[in-house]
Amino acid sequence: MKSKIVSAADAVALIHDGDTLVCSGFGVVGVPDELLLALEKRFLETAAPCNLHLLFGGGPGDGKDQGLNRIAHEGLIASAIGGHWGLVPKVGAMAMANQIEAYNLPLGVISHMYRDIAAGLPGNLSAVGLGTFVDPRLQGGKVNARTTQDIVEVTTLGGRELLFYKAPKPHVAFIRASIADPDGNLSLEREALTQDALAIAMAVKNSGGIVIAQVEFITESGAMLPRRVKVPGILVDCVVLARPEYHKQTYGTPYHPALSGEMRVPLDALPPMPFDERKVIARRAAFELMPNAVVNLGIGMPEGVADIANEERLLRYMTLTAEPGVVGGVPGSGMNFGSSTNATAQLDMNQQFDFYDGGGLDLAVLGLAECDARGNINVSRFGPRLAGAGGFINITQNSRTVIFIGTFTAGGLDVKVGDGKLTIVKEGKFRKFVEKIEQVTFSGEYASTQGKKVLYITERCVLTLTAEGLELTEVAPGVDIERDILPYMAFKPIIRNPQLMDARIFRDEIMGLKDTLLSISLLERISYQPERNLLFLNFQGLKLVSPKDAQDVQAAVERKCKEIGRKVNLIVNYDGFEILEPAMDAYTEVVKTMSEKYYDKTTRYSTSAFLRNKLGAAISGRGLAPHIYETQAEAEAAI
């Protein structure tokens, strides 16, 4: 067989006028710069190819000149369908200047569209986008007046209103990998993300197009283990060996094994955030973190929540994720956004959005740019600047709890933080709480109908979404509502009985948030039915790591038992319960102590046979009858 390894110039010579080019890359991570550079060079020298149609998800670029910004030349691009546009400003400027047709669609929709194209489907069907600017009853995702064709339709299936996104036919794919052999088999072990490399390659190949891969290294045929091959050679037409300077892991890091999951680094080495208004906002948002929760943190200010979680030693009690597929660890920020240090797992992006869209997120923390009285948010378009929605719509529409964070005003805001309070030194020039937002990226009205918990957190106050609109629910110590809040809003929020924000947020010391959050979580897990004298402990999903965690359980349950004032019958739900060995002895001692002092009859249940055996044996070792059943019904019948 002929080797598929070619020069970059020979690879891009295969692209024809009018082709649709799919380009991988999630923002600053994993961008195929060698290929984009070669395409730009060919166009500048020959004026070909021309009138290309771009399809991209994560806006592959650095916010300046690299990535797709390299090919932002009039005549080279005719149209673009993109998810995130903020890091490809030169392409965005062409769209805003009406030089090209342009659409902004949710990142998750584009990611799923690759799979749909590969499967021979006409497009993607999703509830994502309803009530936002991509809904055809608003703008249909169109960016400018030049863009007239409707590619989004409202439809009903199974009695449910959905959006149908028409898929284009792709002709060329630019993807990245770490290693290739002459047959075109690709592995991605040194990449910070796997992205949608496989789905893109399959979509383009099944559409009769060509797939061009940029790689770091070439190995000999047959040298790659099958499990290492992420994209098989049957889907790849050309392989280009990239120069190191055009194959950086991220635009912020040429290469680090921690970003590709090849090593773990001590998190104590991560520097703390400066004590300013950004840290204040991130700290207040961190109060909404929940043990065992799956969390998404957006780009920009939300990145600081990960730093706070690390400072407060909360990371082991929850799982932070990012939409390109990282699960666990500390999500990267700035020029490393989208990657993760010490990640637990790495999914393809379309799989991550399956999880997100299906309701897997417990909490999402996203940026706050513009907000109106109904709680609608705009983060995607501001005058001449096209930021794009990225994964924002997927995430905010499907997470159980959504937190928007940002400063109360913008443009020169100066505050003083310390001694448990906040002082406004100089007000910002621009309002964020406005009468009318430019574009609806998040629909407060749609979220309200879904019963979603939504908070809007700033350095000086917290607002909460209600069915009637935004309510002012918390105010920072040192801030006056009439002086520091209402004059800088274009509307008056609902004001009933706002509380003071926690003073710990405004002191330059560790807040002790771990104990607070675990205590709150435990109290919410305890319920009592006086008519049955039945105490129910919902320990589903609870994870005990240390003896201190076991003691926290005892303190919370004992508080309730003392309040009841007599011995109770007890049922414990251990579904999804996890206890590590360092906590086992302490926890079983807690079970023994509490049983002797506060419980009459006790039953437990769990669907996990492993847990029933492990915990049952440990409880028996304390001289107690384990009574761990498989179902709640069996446990209640035993009581």
FIPAGU-335398 format. One record per residue (C-alpha): residue number from 1; x, y, z. Coordinates in steps of 0.5 Angstrom, whole numbers, plus 500, padded with zeros to 3 digits. Layout:
# residues N
NUM|X|Y|Z
...
//
This chain:
# residues 639
1|500|500|500
2|502|507|499
3|504|511|505
4|499|516|507
5|504|521|509
6|505|527|505
7|507|535|506
8|502|540|508
9|502|543|501
10|500|537|498
11|495|535|503
12|492|542|502
13|492|542|495
14|487|537|495
15|482|542|497
16|477|545|492
17|473|551|491
18|467|551|495
19|469|545|499
20|466|545|506
21|472|545|511
22|471|542|518
23|476|544|523
24|478|541|530
25|480|544|536
26|477|547|542
27|479|554|543
28|486|554|545
29|487|547|545
30|489|542|540
31|489|546|534
32|491|544|527
33|496|550|526
34|500|547|521
35|495|545|516
36|491|552|517
37|498|555|515
38|499|551|509
39|492|553|507
40|493|560|508
41|500|560|504
42|496|557|498
43|491|562|498
44|495|568|498
45|500|565|493
46|495|562|488
47|488|565|490
48|485|558|491
49|482|555|494
50|476|560|494
51|469|560|497
52|470|555|503
53|465|554|508
54|467|553|515
55|464|548|520
56|467|549|527
57|465|548|534
58|470|550|539
59|472|556|536
60|480|554|534
61|484|560|535
62|488|564|540
63|484|570|540
64|489|574|535
65|492|571|529
66|493|563|530
67|488|558|529
68|482|559|524
69|484|567|524
70|490|565|519
71|485|563|514
72|480|570|515
73|481|572|508
74|476|575|504
75|475|571|498
76|478|564|502
77|471|564|506
78|464|564|504
79|460|562|510
80|461|559|517
81|457|555|522
82|461|556|529
83|459|554|536
84|464|559|540
85|467|565|536
86|470|569|541
87|477|566|540
88|477|567|532
89|476|574|532
90|478|575|525
91|473|570|522
92|468|574|527
93|469|580|524
94|468|578|517
95|461|576|519
96|460|582|523
97|462|586|517
98|457|582|513
99|463|579|508
100|461|572|509
101|454|568|511
102|455|566|518
103|451|562|523
104|452|561|531
105|449|554|533
106|450|551|540
107|457|547|541
108|454|541|543
109|449|541|537
110|455|542|532
111|459|536|536
112|453|532|536
113|452|534|528
114|458|530|527
115|455|524|529
116|449|525|525
117|452|526|519
118|457|520|520
119|450|516|521
120|447|519|514
121|442|523|518
122|440|530|515
123|441|533|521
124|441|534|529
125|434|534|533
126|435|537|540
127|431|541|545
128|437|545|546
129|436|552|544
130|429|553|545
131|427|560|547
132|434|563|545
133|437|566|539
134|438|560|535
135|430|559|536
136|428|560|529
137|422|564|532
138|428|569|534
139|434|569|530
140|435|562|528
141|442|563|529
142|443|568|524
143|449|572|525
144|448|578|520
145|443|580|514
146|447|577|509
147|445|570|512
148|438|568|510
149|437|561|509
150|434|558|515
151|438|552|518
152|434|551|524
153|426|549|524
154|421|548|530
155|418|541|530
156|414|536|535
157|416|529|536
158|412|525|541
159|409|531|544
160|415|535|545
161|417|541|542
162|424|540|539
163|429|544|534
164|432|541|528
165|438|543|526
166|440|542|518
167|447|539|517
168|451|541|511
169|455|536|507
170|463|536|509
171|468|535|504
172|475|536|508
173|477|535|515
174|483|538|519
175|484|534|525
176|490|533|530
177|493|527|533
178|500|525|537
179|502|519|533
180|501|516|526
181|503|510|522
182|504|510|514
183|497|507|514
184|494|513|517
185|492|510|524
186|492|515|529
187|493|515|537
188|492|521|541
189|496|520|547
190|500|526|548
191|494|531|546
192|490|535|552
193|483|533|549
194|481|527|544
195|476|532|542
196|471|530|536
197|477|527|532
198|473|520|531
199|466|523|529
200|469|528|525
201|473|523|521
202|467|519|520
203|463|524|518
204|467|527|513
205|469|520|510
206|462|517|510
207|460|524|506
208|465|522|501
209|470|527|503
210|478|527|505
211|481|527|512
212|487|530|513
213|491|529|520
214|496|533|523
215|501|529|528
216|507|530|532
217|510|523|530
218|511|518|525
219|511|510|527
220|512|504|523
221|506|500|520
222|504|495|525
223|507|498|531
224|501|501|534
225|497|497|539
226|490|497|537
227|487|500|543
228|491|506|542
229|488|507|535
230|483|513|536
231|482|514|529
232|483|508|524
233|487|509|518
234|481|507|514
235|478|514|515
236|484|518|514
237|487|520|507
238|493|524|509
239|498|525|514
240|502|531|515
241|508|531|520
242|507|538|524
243|513|542|526
244|513|543|534
245|512|550|534
246|505|549|530
247|503|543|534
248|503|546|541
249|498|542|546
250|495|549|548
251|497|556|546
252|499|556|553
253|503|550|554
254|507|547|548
255|507|540|552
256|506|538|559
257|504|530|561
258|499|533|566
259|495|536|561
260|495|529|557
261|494|525|563
262|500|522|563
263|502|524|570
264|499|527|576
265|502|534|579
266|501|536|587
267|495|541|587
268|498|544|593
269|503|547|588
270|497|551|584
271|498|559|587
272|492|562|590
273|488|567|587
274|489|575|588
275|484|577|594
276|480|582|590
277|473|582|587
278|474|576|582
279|476|572|588
280|470|575|592
281|465|573|587
282|468|566|586
283|468|565|593
284|460|566|594
285|459|561|588
286|463|556|591
287|458|556|597
288|453|553|592
289|458|547|591
290|455|540|593
291|459|534|595
292|458|529|590
293|456|534|585
294|458|534|578
295|460|541|576
296|461|545|570
297|465|551|570
298|465|556|564
299|471|560|561
300|473|567|564
301|471|568|571
302|468|562|573
303|475|559|572
304|476|562|579
305|471|557|582
306|476|551|581
307|481|555|585
308|477|556|591
309|475|549|591
310|482|547|591
311|484|552|596
312|478|550|601
313|480|543|600
314|473|541|596
315|476|538|590
316|476|531|592
317|468|531|594
318|466|533|587
319|467|532|580
320|469|538|576
321|468|537|568
322|469|541|562
323|465|541|556
324|470|538|551
325|470|532|555
326|475|532|561
327|472|529|568
328|475|531|574
329|482|534|576
330|482|542|576
331|480|545|569
332|485|549|566
333|484|557|565
334|486|562|560
335|491|559|555
336|490|552|557
337|482|553|558
338|479|546|556
339|484|542|559
340|485|539|566
341|490|538|571
342|490|531|574
343|483|529|570
344|480|522|572
345|477|521|565
346|477|524|558
347|471|523|554
348|470|525|546
349|466|532|546
350|460|529|543
351|460|524|549
352|460|529|554
353|454|533|551
354|450|527|551
355|452|527|559
356|450|534|559
357|444|534|555
358|441|528|559
359|441|532|565
360|448|529|568
361|450|536|571
362|448|538|578
363|451|545|578
364|454|550|572
365|457|556|573
366|458|561|567
367|459|568|566
368|455|574|567
369|455|579|561
370|448|582|560
371|442|581|564
372|435|583|564
373|429|583|569
374|426|577|567
375|433|573|568
376|435|573|561
377|442|573|559
378|447|575|553
379|454|572|553
380|454|571|545
381|454|578|542
382|456|585|544
383|455|591|538
384|461|589|533
385|464|583|537
386|461|576|536
387|463|572|542
388|458|566|540
389|455|561|545
390|460|556|545
391|457|550|550
392|453|556|554
393|446|554|551
394|447|546|552
395|450|547|559
396|445|552|562
397|439|549|559
398|440|542|562
399|444|543|569
400|440|542|575
401|442|549|578
402|445|555|574
403|450|560|577
404|451|566|573
405|457|570|576
406|461|577|574
407|462|584|577
408|456|588|578
409|458|593|573
410|464|593|568
411|469|598|565
412|473|601|571
413|470|598|577
414|474|599|583
415|473|596|590
416|476|595|597
417|475|588|600
418|477|586|607
419|475|586|614
420|469|582|613
421|466|587|608
422|466|591|601
423|467|598|599
424|465|601|592
425|471|605|591
426|470|607|584
427|464|605|580
428|464|601|573
429|462|605|567
430|457|600|564
431|451|597|567
432|450|589|566
433|443|589|569
434|440|592|563
435|433|594|560
436|434|590|554
437|439|585|552
438|442|584|545
439|441|577|544
440|438|571|549
441|443|566|550
442|440|564|556
443|432|564|557
444|430|566|564
445|423|565|562
446|424|558|559
447|428|556|566
448|423|558|570
449|418|554|567
450|423|548|568
451|423|550|575
452|431|551|575
453|435|554|581
454|438|560|578
455|443|565|581
456|446|571|579
457|452|573|583
458|456|579|583
459|461|582|588
460|456|586|592
461|449|582|591
462|446|576|589
463|439|575|585
464|435|569|585
465|430|568|579
466|423|567|581
467|417|566|577
468|416|574|577
469|423|576|575
470|429|577|579
471|429|578|586
472|435|581|591
473|436|576|596
474|443|577|599
475|447|584|600
476|455|584|601
477|456|587|608
478|458|594|607
479|454|595|601
480|447|600|601
481|442|598|597
482|439|605|595
483|446|607|594
484|450|602|591
485|445|597|587
486|439|600|585
487|442|606|581
488|446|602|577
489|440|597|575
490|436|599|569
491|430|596|573
492|428|595|580
493|428|587|582
494|424|584|587
495|426|586|594
496|423|582|600
497|428|581|605
498|435|580|603
499|440|577|607
500|447|579|608
501|452|575|604
502|457|571|609
503|462|575|612
504|468|570|611
505|468|571|603
506|471|578|605
507|476|576|609
508|483|574|606
509|483|567|610
510|481|560|608
511|473|560|609
512|473|553|612
513|468|552|607
514|469|544|607
515|466|543|614
516|460|548|612
517|458|545|606
518|459|538|608
519|454|540|614
520|449|543|610
521|449|537|605
522|448|532|611
523|443|536|615
524|439|536|608
525|439|528|608
526|436|527|614
527|428|527|615
528|423|525|620
529|416|522|620
530|413|523|627
531|407|519|626
532|411|513|625
533|417|515|629
534|421|514|623
535|428|517|622
536|430|516|614
537|438|518|612
538|439|519|605
539|446|517|604
540|445|516|597
541|452|518|593
542|455|520|600
543|462|519|600
544|466|518|606
545|474|519|606
546|477|520|612
547|475|519|620
548|473|527|620
549|467|525|615
550|465|520|619
551|465|524|625
552|461|530|621
553|455|524|620
554|455|523|627
555|454|530|629
556|449|532|624
557|445|525|626
558|446|526|633
559|443|533|633
560|437|531|630
561|436|525|635
562|437|530|640
563|431|534|637
564|426|529|637
565|428|527|644
566|426|519|644
567|429|513|641
568|427|512|633
569|426|507|628
570|432|508|623
571|432|506|615
572|438|508|611
573|439|509|604
574|446|506|602
575|445|506|594
576|451|509|591
577|454|510|598
578|462|510|598
579|467|509|604
580|474|509|603
581|478|505|608
582|481|510|612
583|474|512|614
584|471|505|615
585|473|504|623
586|471|511|625
587|464|510|621
588|462|503|624
589|464|506|631
590|459|512|630
591|454|506|627
592|455|503|634
593|455|509|638
594|448|512|635
595|445|505|635
596|446|504|642
597|444|511|644
598|438|513|639
599|436|507|635
600|430|502|637
601|430|498|630
602|435|499|624
603|434|497|617
604|439|499|611
605|438|498|604
606|443|498|598
607|443|495|591
608|450|494|591
609|452|487|593
610|459|489|594
611|457|494|599
612|452|490|602
613|458|485|604
614|463|490|605
615|459|494|610
616|455|489|613
617|461|485|615
618|464|491|618
619|458|493|622
620|457|485|624
621|465|486|627
622|462|491|632
623|457|486|634
624|451|489|631
625|446|486|626
626|447|489|619
627|440|488|616
628|442|491|609
629|437|489|604
630|437|490|597
631|431|495|596
632|427|500|600
633|421|496|600
634|424|490|604
635|428|495|609
636|421|498|611
637|417|492|611
638|423|489|616
639|421|496|620
//
